[in-house]
Amino acid sequence: MQPTSGTGNGVTAPATQDTAATSSDLASLQQEFPAFRIWQEVTGERARLVAVRRHAGTSPHTVVTADIAELRAVLTSPTGP
């Protein structure tokens, strides 16, 4: 079984090296979005990025995705998802 990443439409696709978060990716995201705690969770063969707000009133509250670009897009959106 190959790791998968969400495509946002309910369909999963095989994860690639491009979608896996490295330590430097995580450090960059944490520096870029200090209002969020950001980490990677690995369950079996699935890896997900999780971002949770640090303070009440920050939006969005939580983002869970396998796609670094999607995480960055949601966190930079002025109104959230």
C-alpha positions in Angstrom: 0.0 0.0 0.0 1.4 3.5 -0.9 1.0 6.6 1.2 -1.8 8.8 0.0 -2.5 12.5 0.0 -5.9 14.2 -0.1 -6.8 16.0 -3.3 -9.6 18.1 -1.6 -12.3 16.3 -3.5 -12.7 13.2 -1.4 -10.3 11.2 -3.7 -6.9 10.1 -2.5 -3.8 9.9 -4.7 -0.5 8.3 -4.0 1.8 10.5 -2.0 5.0 11.6 -3.6 8.3 12.8 -2.2 7.1 16.3 -3.2 4.2 16.2 -0.8 6.1 14.8 2.2 7.1 17.4 4.7 10.7 17.6 5.6 12.1 19.1 8.9 13.0 22.3 7.0 9.5 22.5 5.5 8.0 22.3 9.0 10.5 24.9 10.3 9.6 27.2 7.5 5.9 26.9 8.0 6.2 27.4 11.8 8.2 30.6 11.1 5.8 31.8 8.5 2.7 31.2 10.6 3.6 31.9 14.3 -0.1 32.2 15.2 -0.4 28.4 14.6 1.2 25.3 16.1 2.2 23.2 13.1 3.4 19.6 13.1 3.3 16.4 11.1 1.5 13.3 12.2 2.3 9.9 10.7 -0.2 7.1 11.0 0.8 3.9 9.3 1.8 5.1 5.8 -0.2 8.3 5.9 1.4 11.6 6.8 -0.7 14.7 7.6 0.2 18.3 8.5 -1.8 19.7 11.3 -2.1 23.4 12.2 -3.9 24.6 15.3 -4.4 28.2 16.3 -2.6 29.4 19.4 -5.1 32.0 20.4 -8.9 32.3 20.5 -10.2 34.4 17.6 -7.5 33.3 15.2 -9.1 31.7 12.1 -9.1 28.9 11.1 -9.1 26.9 14.3 -7.6 23.8 12.8 -6.3 22.6 9.4 -5.4 19.0 8.6 -4.0 18.2 5.1 -1.3 16.2 3.5 -0.5 19.0 1.0 1.9 21.7 2.1 0.7 24.1 -0.6 -2.9 23.6 0.6 -2.0 24.3 4.2 -0.1 27.5 3.2 -3.1 28.6 1.0 -5.6 28.1 3.8 -3.5 29.8 6.4 -2.9 32.8 4.2 -6.5 33.2 3.2 -7.9 36.3 4.8 -11.2 34.6 5.7 -10.1 31.0 6.3 -11.7 28.1 4.5 
